[in-house]
Amino acid sequence: MTPINIEYNGYLITTDKALLQPEAIHRWLSEESYWSKHIPFSVVKTAFDHSYCIGVLKDGVQVGYARFVTDYATFAYLADVYVEEAHRGQGLSKKMMEVLMELGWVKGLRRIMLATLDAHGLYEQFGFTAPAIPERCMEITRPVIYGDKESALR
């Protein structure tokens, strides 16, 4: 797929993995996120390598990220969405979502899922809702797999 590069309010929003910075993504996820504290770099890098990724860069430094785990045909799971706190409030997460949701192959997916603690308002703008039939959804969850017992409480 041809990478997308969009200039937005002094930021570069890109799907070009060559421009994204797995080390910066790992640093934020392992230190700042509530869902993957202490995640090993090798896990972040493997997920990055096997996902459709989008990032936000400011002056060449990565400040935002999101990824789809997908088969590109029927299903995608949206994961690891963040914008660093110093860059929030500028519409960057919304712009990343707009870019992702406008992709032709994404428009053809039968199901797109995500999990969020506190960003329901963002995702509702793009059509996400609670599962229509939640009893059909099941999961295996291992909240302390990276050794962070505090994350297990969220």
C-alpha positions in Angstrom: 0.0 0.0 0.0 1.1 3.5 -0.8 1.9 5.4 2.4 -0.2 8.4 3.3 1.4 11.7 4.4 -0.7 14.6 5.5 0.5 17.9 6.9 -1.9 19.0 9.6 -1.4 22.1 11.8 2.3 21.8 11.8 2.3 18.0 12.3 2.9 15.2 9.9 0.3 12.4 10.0 1.7 9.4 8.2 1.2 5.7 7.5 4.8 5.4 6.3 6.4 2.9 8.7 9.8 4.0 7.7 9.1 7.4 9.3 7.6 5.9 12.5 9.7 5.3 15.6 9.1 2.0 17.4 11.4 3.1 20.2 9.3 6.2 20.9 6.1 4.2 20.6 7.5 1.6 23.1 8.6 4.4 25.5 5.1 5.9 25.6 3.2 2.6 25.8 5.4 1.1 28.5 5.6 4.3 30.6 2.4 6.3 30.0 -0.4 4.0 28.8 -2.8 2.4 31.2 -3.1 -0.7 29.1 0.4 -1.9 28.5 2.7 -0.6 31.3 6.0 -2.3 31.2 5.4 -3.9 27.8 8.7 -5.2 26.4 10.1 -3.5 23.4 10.2 -6.9 21.5 6.4 -7.1 21.9 5.8 -3.6 20.7 8.1 -4.1 17.7 6.4 -7.4 16.7 3.0 -5.7 17.0 4.2 -2.7 14.9 5.7 -5.0 12.2 2.4 -7.0 11.9 -0.1 -4.1 12.0 -1.3 -1.2 9.8 0.2 1.8 11.6 -0.4 5.5 11.6 1.6 8.1 13.5 1.9 11.8 14.3 5.3 13.5 14.0 6.2 17.0 15.1 9.6 18.2 13.8 10.6 14.6 13.1 9.7 13.3 16.6 6.9 10.8 17.1 4.1 12.2 19.4 1.1 10.0 18.4 0.3 6.6 17.2 -2.5 4.1 16.4 -2.6 0.7 14.7 -5.0 -1.8 13.2 -4.6 -5.5 13.8 -6.3 -6.7 10.6 -6.7 -9.2 7.8 -7.5 -6.3 5.5 -10.6 -8.0 4.3 -13.2 -8.5 7.0 -11.9 -7.5 10.5 -9.7 -5.0 12.3 -9.0 -4.3 15.9 -7.9 -0.7 16.7 -5.2 -0.6 19.3 -2.6 1.5 21.0 -4.1 4.9 20.2 -2.3 7.8 21.8 -1.2 11.4 21.5 1.4 12.6 24.0 -0.1 14.9 26.6 1.8 18.0 25.4 0.2 17.7 22.0 -3.4 16.9 23.0 -6.3 19.3 22.3 -5.3 19.9 18.7 -7.5 17.4 17.0 -4.6 14.9 16.3 -6.3 11.8 17.5 -9.4 12.8 15.5 -7.4 13.4 12.4 -5.7 10.0 12.8 -9.1 8.4 13.1 -10.4 10.3 10.0 -7.4 9.1 7.9 -7.9 5.5 9.1 -11.6 5.3 8.7 -11.5 6.8 5.2 -9.2 4.1 3.8 -11.0 2.1 1.1 -10.2 -1.3 2.6 -11.3 -0.1 6.1 -14.7 1.0 4.6 -15.2 -2.6 3.4 -14.5 -4.3 6.7 -17.4 -6.2 8.3 -16.3 -5.5 11.9 -14.0 -3.1 13.6 -13.5 -3.4 17.3 -11.6 -1.6 20.1 -11.4 -1.3 23.8 -11.2 2.0 25.7 -11.4 3.3 29.2 -12.1 6.9 28.6 -12.2 7.9 24.9 -15.8 6.8 24.0 -16.6 10.3 22.7 -13.8 10.2 20.1 -14.7 6.8 18.8 -18.5 7.5 18.8 -17.8 10.2 16.2 -16.7 7.5 13.8 -19.6 5.1 14.4 -18.3 3.0 17.2 -20.9 1.8 19.7 -21.1 -0.8 22.5 -21.5 -4.3 21.0 -25.1 -4.8 19.8 -25.1 -8.4 21.2 -22.4 -8.3 23.9 -23.1 -11.9 24.9 -21.6 -12.9 21.6 -18.3 -11.3 22.5 -15.8 -13.3 24.5 -12.3 -12.7 25.6 -9.3 -14.0 27.3 -7.6 -11.2 29.2 -4.3 -11.2 31.0 -4.0 -7.7 32.5 -0.8 -8.4 34.5 1.1 -10.2 31.7 3.7 -7.4 31.7 4.0 -7.3 35.5 1.9 -4.2 36.2 -0.6 -5.0 38.8 -2.0 -1.4 38.8 -3.2 -1.8 35.2 -5.2 -4.9 36.2 -7.5 -2.6 38.2 -8.5 -0.6 35.1 
